[in-house]
Amino acid sequence: MKFFILLLFCLFLSANEISDNSTYNLAEVEGKTTKSSIQKWLDHDFGLRPYKVNYILPYGVRGEAYKSHIPSVEYKNIEAELQVSLQLEVGNNICGLGEKYYVSYTQQAFWQIYAESAPFRESMYNPEAFVIFPIEDDDNYFRLRSLKFTLAHRSNGQPNTKNVVFDNNQSLGNLSRSVNYVYTTLRLQHKSIILDLKAWIPFPEDPDRSDNLDLMDYTGYTSAKITYFLHEHMFTLKGRGNLGTGKGAVEATYSYPLVHNYLFTKIFSGYGESLIDYDKYITKFSIGFSFSR
C-alpha cells in the first residue's frame, strides 16, 4: 500500500513538472539540425501524443468481490485501475483528402492492490492502426467532423490454459482472451457536444482455436458516446450493446482540471469491463486522476 501511494505521488509530481530550459544556450550550438534535435529533446517532442484517457484510479469499488480463476487466490471488491494510451502520426494526405495516419497503443490494468500480495487481476493490450478523414459540414444540426477507419487487436496476453488441471483435478479453464477486429467511427459536433458513433466487426475465427467465440454477445457491435463540455467540466456518457442478446454496458465519466492533472471519476455498469470477465455483469465506481482527456 505504501508503494502504491508513493507511485501515485510520483506520477502526480511528474505530471506537474515544468522543465526550465532557460539555462541551455542553444545559440552557441553549431548546425541547424543539431540545434533542432536538442530543442526537441528539451521539449520532450518525439511525436507521441495522448490517445485515449491516461489515468490512475486508486479506488474502484463494486458490490461483491471479484472471482479469481485460481482457487488459491482471493480478490476483493475494491481495486485500482490504470490506463496508458499513446498515438503517433505516421503519415498524412496520401489520398489528397487531408487525412492523417496513426498507430497507437493502449494498455489497461486492474490492480488488486488491497488484496494479499497485490496481484494484477487483468491486463489488456490494444494496439491499433487507423486513418482519420476530416469532413467539412456546416449544414446539419450535428455537423460531421471526421470519419475514422481502424484495424485493431485486443487481448489480455494470457496463454491458452484449457488443458491445465490442478492436483485436485479442478480445471483452470482457458484464461486467454483475444480478438482482431476493424471498426469505424463517425464524429459529429453541435456546439460543446461531441457525438461519436462507432461500429465494429471481428475477423472470422476457427471455432476450435477461438478463445472467446461469444464475446460479441456481451460487448455488441455498436456504441454511441456523448462528450459534453461546460466551462472546465467535461462529462462523457457511452453506451454499447448487442440488440440480439440484450447485453451491453453503460459508462459515464467526469473530469475537472487540477493544475496540470484532472480529477477523474468513472461509473461502469454492464458486461465487458475486462476481457477476463467479459461475460460477468459488473457495476463499479472509480475515482482518481487523469493526465489527459
C-alpha positions as a Python dict, from the first residue, in 0.01 Angstrom:
ca = {
    (1, 'M'): (0, 0, 0),
    (2, 'K'): (285, 238, 82),
    (3, 'F'): (443, 161, -255),
    (4, 'F'): (117, 242, -434),
    (5, 'I'): (81, 575, -255),
    (6, 'L'): (441, 659, -342),
    (7, 'L'): (383, 568, -707),
    (8, 'L'): (72, 784, -725),
    (9, 'F'): (258, 1074, -565),
    (10, 'C'): (547, 1043, -812),
    (11, 'L'): (310, 1038, -1108),
    (12, 'F'): (131, 1342, -974),
    (13, 'L'): (457, 1534, -936),
    (14, 'S'): (593, 1429, -1274),
    (15, 'A'): (277, 1548, -1447),
    (16, 'N'): (322, 1888, -1287),
    (17, 'E'): (693, 1915, -1361),
    (18, 'I'): (785, 2219, -1569),
    (19, 'S'): (1126, 2191, -1734),
    (20, 'D'): (1341, 2504, -1709),
    (21, 'N'): (1504, 2527, -2050),
    (22, 'S'): (1629, 2882, -1997),
    (23, 'T'): (1964, 2753, -1866),
    (24, 'Y'): (2051, 2599, -2203),
    (25, 'N'): (2225, 2827, -2454),
    (26, 'L'): (2138, 2695, -2797),
    (27, 'A'): (2283, 3000, -2971),
    (28, 'E'): (2631, 2856, -2935),
    (29, 'V'): (2529, 2522, -3092),
    (30, 'E'): (2655, 2484, -3448),
    (31, 'G'): (2430, 2337, -3711),
    (32, 'K'): (2058, 2396, -3761),
    (33, 'T'): (1974, 2025, -3749),
    (34, 'T'): (2174, 1971, -3430),
    (35, 'K'): (2008, 2269, -3265),
    (36, 'S'): (1664, 2139, -3367),
    (37, 'S'): (1743, 1794, -3223),
    (38, 'I'): (1848, 1943, -2889),
    (39, 'Q'): (1535, 2160, -2878),
    (40, 'K'): (1311, 1858, -2941),
    (41, 'W'): (1492, 1667, -2666),
    (42, 'L'): (1444, 1957, -2424),
    (43, 'D'): (1076, 1984, -2518),
    (44, 'H'): (1025, 1604, -2499),
    (45, 'D'): (883, 1634, -2850),
    (46, 'F'): (910, 1291, -3013),
    (47, 'G'): (572, 1286, -3181),
    (48, 'L'): (392, 1078, -2917),
    (49, 'R'): (59, 1222, -2806),
    (50, 'P'): (-217, 1105, -2571),
    (51, 'Y'): (-478, 888, -2745),
    (52, 'K'): (-744, 763, -2507),
    (53, 'V'): (-761, 891, -2149),
    (54, 'N'): (-445, 832, -1944),
    (55, 'Y'): (-542, 778, -1582),
    (56, 'I'): (-474, 616, -1248),
    (57, 'L'): (-775, 537, -1030),
    (58, 'P'): (-652, 419, -688),
    (59, 'Y'): (-1002, 341, -560),
    (60, 'G'): (-1262, 145, -755),
    (61, 'V'): (-1540, -36, -572),
    (62, 'R'): (-1822, -277, -664),
    (63, 'G'): (-2080, -457, -454),
    (64, 'E'): (-1915, -800, -436),
    (65, 'A'): (-1564, -941, -460),
    (66, 'Y'): (-1420, -1033, -799),
    (67, 'K'): (-1392, -1402, -874),
    (68, 'S'): (-1041, -1539, -913),
    (69, 'H'): (-979, -1809, -1172),
    (70, 'I'): (-707, -1956, -947),
    (71, 'P'): (-856, -2131, -639),
    (72, 'S'): (-576, -2027, -402),
    (73, 'V'): (-612, -1656, -484),
    (74, 'E'): (-883, -1439, -331),
    (75, 'Y'): (-976, -1100, -474),
    (76, 'K'): (-1152, -811, -303),
    (77, 'N'): (-1432, -586, -424),
    (78, 'I'): (-1201, -282, -432),
    (79, 'E'): (-907, -234, -665),
    (80, 'A'): (-701, 20, -856),
    (81, 'E'): (-723, 77, -1229),
    (82, 'L'): (-464, 225, -1466),
    (83, 'Q'): (-457, 313, -1834),
    (84, 'V'): (-174, 434, -2058),
    (85, 'S'): (-264, 530, -2415),
    (86, 'L'): (-39, 693, -2679),
    (87, 'Q'): (-58, 764, -3051),
    (88, 'L'): (194, 855, -3319),
    (89, 'E'): (120, 1019, -3654),
    (90, 'V'): (298, 826, -3931),
    (91, 'G'): (168, 995, -4247),
    (92, 'N'): (-78, 1239, -4395),
    (93, 'N'): (-262, 1340, -4712),
    (94, 'I'): (-165, 1032, -4914),
    (95, 'C'): (-507, 1033, -5082),
    (96, 'G'): (-515, 1412, -5112),
    (97, 'L'): (-813, 1439, -4876),
    (98, 'G'): (-633, 1591, -4579),
    (99, 'E'): (-639, 1256, -4397),
    (100, 'K'): (-391, 1157, -4126),
    (101, 'Y'): (-250, 812, -4047),
    (102, 'Y'): (-168, 692, -3696),
    (103, 'V'): (-52, 397, -3491),
    (104, 'S'): (-147, 372, -3125),
    (105, 'Y'): (-103, 156, -2818),
    (106, 'T'): (-329, 135, -2513),
    (107, 'Q'): (-273, -74, -2201),
    (108, 'Q'): (-533, -104, -1926),
    (109, 'A'): (-477, -283, -1596),
    (110, 'F'): (-692, -380, -1299),
    (111, 'W'): (-474, -399, -990),
    (112, 'Q'): (-589, -577, -672),
    (113, 'I'): (-366, -353, -463),
    (114, 'Y'): (-576, -407, -150),
    (115, 'A'): (-555, -789, -169),
    (116, 'E'): (-279, -1008, -30),
    (117, 'S'): (36, -988, -250),
    (118, 'A'): (-141, -719, -460),
    (119, 'P'): (-175, -916, -789),
    (120, 'F'): (-289, -771, -1119),
    (121, 'R'): (-632, -919, -1181),
    (122, 'E'): (-624, -838, -1552),
    (123, 'S'): (-410, -651, -1804),
    (124, 'M'): (-531, -572, -2155),
    (125, 'Y'): (-329, -473, -2461),
    (126, 'N'): (-478, -281, -2751),
    (127, 'P'): (-257, -178, -3049),
    (128, 'E'): (-427, -1, -3340),
    (129, 'A'): (-354, 144, -3682),
    (130, 'F'): (-600, 397, -3817),
    (131, 'V'): (-670, 679, -4059),
    (132, 'I'): (-886, 986, -3994),
    (133, 'F'): (-1054, 1175, -4277),
    (134, 'P'): (-1168, 1530, -4191),
    (135, 'I'): (-1518, 1631, -4303),
    (136, 'E'): (-1639, 1987, -4358),
    (137, 'D'): (-2009, 2015, -4282),
    (138, 'D'): (-2194, 2332, -4188),
    (139, 'D'): (-2547, 2230, -4290),
    (140, 'N'): (-2666, 1988, -4021),
    (141, 'Y'): (-2767, 2034, -3657),
    (142, 'F'): (-2499, 1782, -3561),
    (143, 'R'): (-2220, 1863, -3804),
    (144, 'L'): (-1997, 1587, -3938),
    (145, 'R'): (-1635, 1641, -3836),
    (146, 'S'): (-1440, 1323, -3918),
    (147, 'L'): (-1454, 962, -4030),
    (148, 'K'): (-1210, 711, -3881),
    (149, 'F'): (-1117, 362, -4005),
    (150, 'T'): (-924, 134, -3769),
    (151, 'L'): (-752, -205, -3766),
    (152, 'A'): (-718, -327, -3405),
    (153, 'H'): (-613, -613, -3180),
    (154, 'R'): (-718, -658, -2819),
    (155, 'S'): (-601, -927, -2580),
    (156, 'N'): (-508, -998, -2220),
    (157, 'G'): (-175, -1159, -2306),
    (158, 'Q'): (-259, -1489, -2135),
    (159, 'P'): (-171, -1831, -2282),
    (160, 'N'): (-427, -2097, -2361),
    (161, 'T'): (-473, -2279, -2029),
    (162, 'K'): (-757, -2503, -2141),
    (163, 'N'): (-568, -2820, -2051),
    (164, 'V'): (-423, -2701, -1718),
    (165, 'V'): (-550, -2914, -1428),
    (166, 'F'): (-472, -2871, -1058),
    (167, 'D'): (-380, -3154, -818),
    (168, 'N'): (-743, -3182, -708),
    (169, 'N'): (-845, -3238, -1073),
    (170, 'Q'): (-1000, -2891, -1089),
    (171, 'S'): (-958, -2731, -1432),
    (172, 'L'): (-821, -2379, -1464),
    (173, 'G'): (-1016, -2314, -1781),
    (174, 'N'): (-888, -2101, -2065),
    (175, 'L'): (-760, -1763, -1940),
    (176, 'S'): (-667, -1643, -2289),
    (177, 'R'): (-885, -1369, -2438),
    (178, 'S'): (-820, -1205, -2772),
    (179, 'V'): (-995, -1053, -3071),
    (180, 'N'): (-885, -898, -3401),
    (181, 'Y'): (-1132, -654, -3549),
    (182, 'V'): (-1194, -349, -3765),
    (183, 'Y'): (-1408, -53, -3670),
    (184, 'T'): (-1521, 281, -3800),
    (185, 'T'): (-1609, 593, -3602),
    (186, 'L'): (-1819, 885, -3722),
    (187, 'R'): (-1766, 1204, -3520),
    (188, 'L'): (-2024, 1482, -3508),
    (189, 'Q'): (-2039, 1814, -3324),
    (190, 'H'): (-2305, 2055, -3203),
    (191, 'K'): (-2155, 2349, -3014),
    (192, 'S'): (-1993, 2200, -2699),
    (193, 'I'): (-2131, 1850, -2760),
    (194, 'I'): (-1926, 1583, -2940),
    (195, 'L'): (-2100, 1265, -3060),
    (196, 'D'): (-1904, 953, -3160),
    (197, 'L'): (-2089, 673, -3339),
    (198, 'K'): (-1886, 353, -3364),
    (199, 'A'): (-1939, 15, -3529),
    (200, 'W'): (-1702, -282, -3535),
    (201, 'I'): (-1677, -635, -3665),
    (202, 'P'): (-1433, -911, -3561),
    (203, 'F'): (-1231, -1117, -3806),
    (204, 'P'): (-1366, -1472, -3855),
    (205, 'E'): (-1202, -1731, -3629),
    (206, 'D'): (-1171, -2107, -3622),
    (207, 'P'): (-1421, -2229, -3357),
    (208, 'D'): (-1168, -2487, -3237),
    (209, 'R'): (-900, -2223, -3179),
    (210, 'S'): (-1100, -1921, -3066),
    (211, 'D'): (-1057, -1804, -2706),
    (212, 'N'): (-1395, -1632, -2681),
    (213, 'L'): (-1645, -1710, -2954),
    (214, 'D'): (-1935, -1542, -2771),
    (215, 'L'): (-1751, -1217, -2687),
    (216, 'M'): (-1970, -1008, -2918),
    (217, 'D'): (-2282, -1144, -2749),
    (218, 'Y'): (-2180, -937, -2447),
    (219, 'T'): (-1998, -639, -2598),
    (220, 'G'): (-2215, -590, -2905),
    (221, 'Y'): (-2119, -440, -3240),
    (222, 'T'): (-2204, -71, -3197),
    (223, 'S'): (-2164, 212, -2949),
    (224, 'A'): (-2252, 578, -2906),
    (225, 'K'): (-2058, 824, -2692),
    (226, 'I'): (-2153, 1180, -2597),
    (227, 'T'): (-1887, 1421, -2471),
    (228, 'Y'): (-2010, 1748, -2319),
    (229, 'F'): (-1802, 2046, -2209),
    (230, 'L'): (-1932, 2303, -1959),
    (231, 'H'): (-1666, 2561, -1877),
    (232, 'E'): (-1380, 2349, -1732),
    (233, 'H'): (-1602, 2049, -1663),
    (234, 'M'): (-1604, 1752, -1901),
    (235, 'F'): (-1874, 1484, -1899),
    (236, 'T'): (-1896, 1168, -2109),
    (237, 'L'): (-2169, 908, -2146),
    (238, 'K'): (-2113, 594, -2351),
    (239, 'G'): (-2343, 305, -2429),
    (240, 'R'): (-2277, -12, -2628),
    (241, 'G'): (-2461, -336, -2674),
    (242, 'N'): (-2597, -625, -2874),
    (243, 'L'): (-2962, -584, -2970),
    (244, 'G'): (-2994, -958, -3031),
    (245, 'T'): (-2884, -1068, -2683),
    (246, 'G'): (-2990, -757, -2492),
    (247, 'K'): (-2646, -737, -2328),
    (248, 'G'): (-2409, -441, -2321),
    (249, 'A'): (-2277, -170, -2092),
    (250, 'V'): (-2304, 196, -1994),
    (251, 'E'): (-2011, 409, -1881),
    (252, 'A'): (-2013, 768, -1751),
    (253, 'T'): (-1709, 981, -1665),
    (254, 'Y'): (-1643, 1326, -1521),
    (255, 'S'): (-1320, 1525, -1513),
    (256, 'Y'): (-1215, 1863, -1377),
    (257, 'P'): (-870, 2029, -1403),
    (258, 'L'): (-633, 2026, -1104),
    (259, 'V'): (-322, 2228, -1203),
    (260, 'H'): (-178, 2005, -1483),
    (261, 'N'): (-384, 1696, -1391),
    (262, 'Y'): (-754, 1623, -1371),
    (263, 'L'): (-986, 1485, -1110),
    (264, 'F'): (-1135, 1182, -1285),
    (265, 'T'): (-1433, 969, -1185),
    (266, 'K'): (-1592, 678, -1370),
    (267, 'I'): (-1907, 471, -1331),
    (268, 'F'): (-1938, 145, -1526),
    (269, 'S'): (-2235, -90, -1537),
    (270, 'G'): (-2272, -390, -1765),
    (271, 'Y'): (-2069, -656, -1944),
    (272, 'G'): (-1719, -641, -2086),
    (273, 'E'): (-1541, -421, -1833),
    (274, 'S'): (-1241, -652, -1877),
    (275, 'L'): (-1169, -938, -2116),
    (276, 'I'): (-1122, -1199, -1843),
    (277, 'D'): (-1470, -1126, -1705),
    (278, 'Y'): (-1641, -1016, -2027),
    (279, 'D'): (-1944, -1235, -1952),
    (280, 'K'): (-1986, -1108, -1593),
    (281, 'Y'): (-2220, -820, -1509),
    (282, 'I'): (-2027, -559, -1313),
    (283, 'T'): (-2130, -225, -1162),
    (284, 'K'): (-1839, -20, -1035),
    (285, 'F'): (-1748, 333, -921),
    (286, 'S'): (-1388, 457, -950),
    (287, 'I'): (-1213, 783, -860),
    (288, 'G'): (-862, 916, -911),
    (289, 'F'): (-663, 1131, -1152),
    (290, 'S'): (-624, 1156, -1527),
    (291, 'F'): (-327, 1306, -1709),
    (292, 'S'): (-507, 1367, -2036),
    (293, 'R'): (-867, 1389, -2151),
}
